[in-house]
Amino acid sequence: MSIEGRFATIDDAPLLAEMNRQLIEDEGHRNAMSLEQLQARMLAWLAGEYRAVVFTSEGEKAGYALFRSETEYLYLRQFFITSERRRKGLGRAAMAWLRENALDGAVRIRLDVLIGNEAGIAFWRSVGFEDYCLTMELDAAAMVGTNGGHQTASAADRIASEAAAEAIRVSLREVTAETVRRVTDLSVAENQRKFVAGNAVSLAEALFSPEAWYRAIYREDEPVGFVMLYDESLRPDPPPAPRIGLWRFMIDRRYQGQGVGRAALQQVVEHVRRRGIFGSLLVSYVPGEGSPERFYRDFGFRPTGEIDDGEIVLELQLRQ
């Protein structure tokens, strides 16, 4: 039985989301997203750094693959063959199609597989994959009922929160003459203003800083924030080992606490990672009540031990 593959478009998001739901059920994954949320997430992925391939066999859908290109490898996030077409060699054929058509110069393919998915582990080993790393986690809610006197969130609540955040459609867009006023009107909460300059100030500084790379943060078609990077590689004469840092990052007070900031920062990180020349992303913050320290630490930033003009410097490793 033969298999054919074609690269997916935005129009394939409903089909991919439906197969993604079946993949979740088959694997026993704890993802609690609805089909609508899966479709919104798939749309965001396809509009961003991910590509997908739809596989067919004898004119009928047979499965799909979702992946993105990293500096040294292709990360295969999702791979699925429909249940009625399994054990017919189509999984191997689909992997062969990917190796021939999707590697884009990558020398290896990397993926994650659930520990309890014994059939999946056996399949991946049968097509040549070897164990590389083991992801471990600690469910704090399952360990104790309270934490510091406060009730911990249940696992179901946490999963629902993660699912809702993933479904948020956030994009980074250039600031134009038509949108600049809406961007400069955005503002953080009163107690946060001492931690971040206004967007008008940031845009003015960008005019005289060749290192500045900046974008408006949109949720759907509504501007909700602003980000600006300090990218030494943009200098006319860049240093041999340029560094990059998060110069400004803000979410309007009306949209905070909804997962928008994390979704936007993830897109910023992917932008930096795609450049392929940086090993880490830096950020600094002014300590104090209302500072963004916890937000950055929860995302994965860690202290470097440096203090820059009174600001504590954090770093996010981009390469493992």
C-alpha positions in Angstrom: 0.0 0.0 0.0 1.5 3.3 -1.1 1.3 6.7 0.6 1.3 10.2 -0.8 2.2 13.4 1.1 1.5 17.1 0.5 2.4 20.1 2.6 -0.6 21.5 4.5 -2.0 25.0 4.3 -4.1 27.0 6.7 -7.2 25.5 5.1 -6.2 22.1 6.4 -6.4 23.2 10.0 -9.9 21.6 10.6 -8.7 18.3 9.2 -5.4 18.4 11.2 -7.2 19.3 14.4 -9.6 16.3 14.0 -6.7 13.9 13.5 -4.9 15.6 16.4 -7.8 14.8 18.7 -7.7 11.2 17.6 -4.0 11.1 18.3 -4.5 12.5 21.8 -7.1 9.8 22.5 -5.0 7.0 21.1 -2.0 8.0 23.1 -3.9 8.5 26.3 -2.5 12.0 26.5 -4.0 14.3 29.2 -4.6 17.2 26.9 -8.1 18.4 27.6 -8.5 20.8 24.7 -11.8 20.8 22.8 -11.8 20.3 19.0 -12.3 24.1 18.6 -9.3 24.8 20.7 -7.2 22.3 18.9 -8.2 23.9 15.6 -7.2 27.4 16.9 -3.9 26.0 18.1 -3.2 24.4 14.8 -4.0 27.6 12.9 -1.5 29.5 15.2 1.1 26.8 14.6 0.7 26.8 10.8 0.8 30.6 10.8 4.0 30.5 12.8 7.1 28.3 12.7 5.4 24.9 12.2 4.8 23.0 8.9 2.6 20.1 8.4 2.2 17.3 5.9 -1.1 15.5 5.1 -0.7 11.9 4.1 -3.2 10.1 1.9 -3.4 6.5 0.6 -5.6 5.3 -2.2 -7.2 8.7 -2.2 -8.2 8.6 1.5 -6.7 10.4 4.4 -4.1 8.4 6.1 -2.4 10.6 8.7 -0.3 13.7 9.2 2.9 15.1 10.6 3.6 18.4 12.3 7.2 19.6 12.7 9.5 22.6 12.8 13.1 23.2 11.8 15.6 23.8 14.5 19.3 24.7 14.0 20.6 21.2 14.0 17.5 19.0 13.7 13.9 18.7 12.7 11.6 18.5 15.7 8.7 16.2 14.9 5.9 17.4 17.3 3.1 15.2 16.1 2.9 12.1 13.9 -0.3 10.2 13.2 -1.5 7.3 11.1 -5.3 6.6 11.1 -6.2 3.5 13.0 -7.7 1.6 10.0 -4.4 2.1 8.1 -1.9 1.0 10.7 0.2 -2.1 10.5 0.3 -1.8 6.8 3.7 -0.2 6.4 2.3 3.3 6.0 4.1 4.7 9.1 7.4 3.7 7.7 6.5 5.0 4.3 5.4 8.4 5.8 8.7 8.7 7.7 10.6 7.9 4.5 8.6 10.7 2.8 9.5 13.1 5.5 13.2 12.2 5.3 13.2 12.8 1.6 11.1 15.9 1.4 11.1 17.8 4.7 14.5 17.7 6.4 15.8 21.0 4.8 19.4 20.1 5.5 18.8 18.8 9.1 21.0 15.9 10.0 18.6 14.3 12.5 15.0 14.1 13.6 14.0 14.5 17.2 10.6 13.7 18.8 9.0 13.1 22.2 7.0 10.0 23.1 4.9 9.3 26.2 6.5 6.7 28.5 3.3 4.7 28.6 2.9 4.6 24.9 4.7 1.2 24.4 3.4 0.7 20.9 4.7 4.1 19.9 8.1 3.5 21.5 8.4 0.2 19.7 7.5 1.8 16.4 10.0 4.6 16.7 12.8 2.2 17.7 11.9 0.0 14.7 12.5 2.8 12.3 15.9 3.7 13.7 15.2 6.1 16.6 17.3 5.8 19.7 16.7 7.0 23.3 18.2 10.4 23.7 16.7 12.1 26.8 14.0 11.5 29.4 11.6 14.3 30.4 10.4 14.1 34.0 7.8 16.1 35.9 6.5 16.6 39.4 2.8 17.1 39.9 2.8 19.4 43.0 -1.0 19.2 43.3 -0.8 15.4 43.7 1.8 15.6 46.5 0.1 18.0 48.9 -3.3 19.6 49.3 -2.0 22.9 50.4 1.0 25.1 49.8 2.0 27.8 52.2 -1.6 27.9 53.5 -3.2 28.2 50.0 -5.1 25.5 48.2 -3.3 24.2 45.2 -5.0 24.0 41.9 -6.2 20.5 40.8 -4.5 18.7 37.9 -7.7 19.2 35.9 -7.6 23.0 36.5 -4.0 23.1 35.5 -4.5 21.2 32.3 -7.5 23.4 31.4 -5.4 26.5 32.0 -2.6 25.2 29.9 -5.0 24.3 27.1 -6.7 27.7 27.1 -3.3 29.4 26.9 -2.3 27.3 24.0 -5.5 28.1 22.1 -4.8 31.9 22.3 -4.1 33.3 18.8 -1.3 35.7 19.3 0.9 37.2 16.5 3.7 39.7 16.2 3.2 42.4 13.6 5.1 45.4 12.3 4.1 48.8 13.6 2.7 50.9 10.8 1.6 54.5 10.3 -2.0 53.2 10.6 -1.4 51.3 13.8 1.2 53.3 15.7 -1.4 55.4 17.7 -3.2 52.3 18.9 0.1 50.8 20.0 1.3 53.9 21.9 -2.1 54.0 23.6 -1.5 50.6 25.3 -0.5 50.8 28.9 0.4 48.5 31.8 -1.2 48.8 35.3 -0.3 51.8 37.4 1.9 49.8 39.8 3.9 48.4 36.8 4.8 51.7 35.1 8.0 52.1 37.0 9.2 48.8 35.5 8.7 49.5 31.8 8.9 52.6 29.6 5.8 53.6 27.6 5.6 52.4 24.0 6.0 55.9 22.6 9.4 56.2 24.4 10.4 52.7 23.1 9.6 53.6 19.5 11.5 56.9 19.8 14.6 55.0 21.1 14.3 52.5 18.3 14.7 55.3 15.8 18.3 55.9 17.0 19.2 52.3 17.8 20.3 50.1 14.9 20.1 47.1 17.3 16.3 47.6 17.9 13.9 45.0 16.5 10.3 45.6 17.5 6.8 44.4 16.9 3.3 45.0 18.1 1.7 42.0 19.9 -1.8 41.2 18.6 -4.5 38.9 20.0 -6.6 38.1 16.9 -6.7 41.5 15.2 -6.4 43.6 18.4 -3.1 45.2 19.4 -2.5 44.1 23.1 1.2 44.7 23.7 4.6 45.6 22.4 8.0 43.9 22.3 11.5 45.2 21.4 14.7 43.2 21.2 18.3 44.6 21.5 20.0 42.6 18.8 23.7 43.2 18.4 23.8 41.3 15.1 21.8 44.2 13.5 24.7 46.6 13.9 26.4 47.8 10.7 29.5 46.2 12.1 28.3 43.4 14.4 30.6 41.8 17.0 31.9 38.2 16.3 29.6 36.8 19.0 26.6 39.0 19.1 24.2 38.9 22.0 20.4 39.5 22.0 18.2 40.6 24.8 14.6 41.4 25.5 14.7 45.2 25.7 11.0 45.9 26.2 8.1 43.7 26.7 4.6 44.8 27.8 1.0 43.6 27.7 -1.8 46.1 28.2 -3.4 45.9 31.6 -6.7 44.8 30.1 -5.2 41.6 28.7 -2.9 40.5 31.5 -3.6 37.2 33.3 -5.0 35.6 30.2 -2.0 33.7 28.8 -1.3 36.4 26.2 2.1 37.3 27.6 3.4 33.8 27.6 2.1 33.1 24.1 3.7 36.2 22.8 7.0 35.6 24.5 7.0 32.1 23.0 6.8 33.6 19.6 9.6 36.0 20.4 11.8 33.1 21.5 11.0 31.2 18.4 12.0 34.2 16.3 15.3 34.4 18.1 15.9 30.7 17.8 15.2 30.7 14.0 18.0 33.2 13.6 20.3 30.3 14.4 23.2 32.5 15.8 22.2 32.9 19.4 22.7 30.5 22.3 20.6 32.4 24.8 18.1 35.3 25.2 18.8 37.9 28.0 16.4 40.0 29.9 16.8 42.3 33.0 14.3 43.6 35.5 14.1 46.1 38.3 13.3 44.1 41.5 10.3 45.1 43.6 6.6 44.5 44.1 4.9 44.2 40.7 8.1 43.3 38.8 8.0 40.7 36.1 10.5 38.4 37.8 8.1 35.5 38.4 6.7 35.7 34.9 10.2 35.3 33.4 11.3 32.6 35.9 8.2 30.6 35.2 9.0 30.8 31.5 12.5 29.3 32.1 14.8 32.3 32.5 17.5 31.9 35.1 19.8 34.4 36.9 23.2 35.0 35.3 24.7 36.5 38.5 25.0 39.9 36.7 23.4 43.2 37.8 23.2 45.8 35.1 22.6 49.4 36.4 20.6 48.0 39.3 18.6 45.5 37.1 18.9 41.8 37.7 19.9 39.9 34.5 18.2 36.6 33.6 19.0 34.3 30.7 17.0 31.7 28.7 19.1 29.0 27.1 18.1 28.3 23.5 20.3 25.4 22.8 20.4 22.2 24.8 
